[in-house]
Amino acid sequence: MTNLISFPGLGIEFEINRIAFTVFSRPIYWYAIIIASGFLLATFYGMKRSREFGTNDDEIMEMLLFAVPLAIISARAYYVIFNIEPYLANPISVLYIWEGGIAIYGAIIGAVL
């Protein structure tokens, strides 16, 4: 499972494995590591600047306890709504989030709500 990464203007091209490593025979993909890293950095940044916005670290963490699960559910719902065909035959597969299929637009909508 390799992907070609290229920078045509620079003449640089290389292949990278999509799977960074495995845990209990489950693959951990690079994009998951990048997304999780970005989320953690954004959380730390928000906590560091929370006083400037009239809040504190605890309120940031409390907000995340609600926003993150709602964002994940909303991201999956958005994906399923706009790709409904595969799920009509097997509705329980809507819950199989580990097989892929979430949409950032749905996550943003869910987190804002």
N, C-alpha and C positions, 0 to 999 in steps of 0.2 A: 504494500500500500504506500507507494511513494508518489509524490507530486513534484512536478517541475516548477521551480521558481526561477524567473529570469528577469533581468534588467536589460532590455534590448539596447538602450542608448549607451550602456556601459560595457556591453559585451560579456556580462556576467550571467552565468547559468549554472544551477545546481539542483540536485534532487534531495528532497527531505522526506523522511518517513512521517506520515500523518500521526502515527501513534508514538507518543513520547516514551511511555512505559506501560506496564501492566500491573494490576493489583488483583490478586486472587483470580487470575486469568481473564480479567476484565480490562479492556484497553482504555488508557487515559490519553485523550487526544490533545495535541498542542493547542487547538483553539479553546479547549476547556481551561487549560492552564492560563492562557492569555486573558480570557474573560474573568476568571477567578482573581487573577492578579490585579486587573483593572478595578474590579469591585472592591477588593481590599484596599487598594490605594485610594480610591474615592472615599471609602469609609473613614480611613485615617485622616485624609485631608479635610473631610467634613467635620470630624471631631476636633481637629486642630483649630479650625476657623469657626467653630460653633458659637463662641462668645460674641463674635462680630455680628452674628445674626440674632442675638438675643435669646440663645438657647444654651444647652449644656450637653456634655457627652452622653448622659443617661437618656435624654430625650432623643438623641440621634439613634441610639441603640434600640430604644422602644419603637421608634418609627420603622426601623429596619425589620423588626420582628413581624410587623404587619405588612410592610411594603414588599419584602422579598418573596414570601409565599404567594401573595396576591399577584405579583408580577409574573412568577413562574406559571401559575394557573392561567392567567390572562394570555400569556405568550402561547401556551398550548391551545387554549380555546380559539384564539385568533387564527392560528395555523389550521386547526381542524375545520373551522367555519369556512375558510377559503380553499380548503382541499378536502371537501367532505366525501367525495366518491369512495376512496379506499375504506372509509370508516362505516359506510352504510351496511356493508356485508358483515362486518365484525365490530359492532359498537364498543365492545370492551377494549379494543385496541386503542381507543382514545386515551386510555390510561398508560399506554406503553411509551412513556416519554423517553426512556433510554434508547429507543429505536430511532430517535431523532424526530424533528418536526416541532420547532418552536419559532416564533416570529418576534423580533425585537419590537415591532410596532405594538403588538399586543402587550408586551412587558411594560412598555412606557405608559400605555393607556391604563393598565392595571395599577402600576405604581402611583400614578398621579391620582387616580380615584381613591 
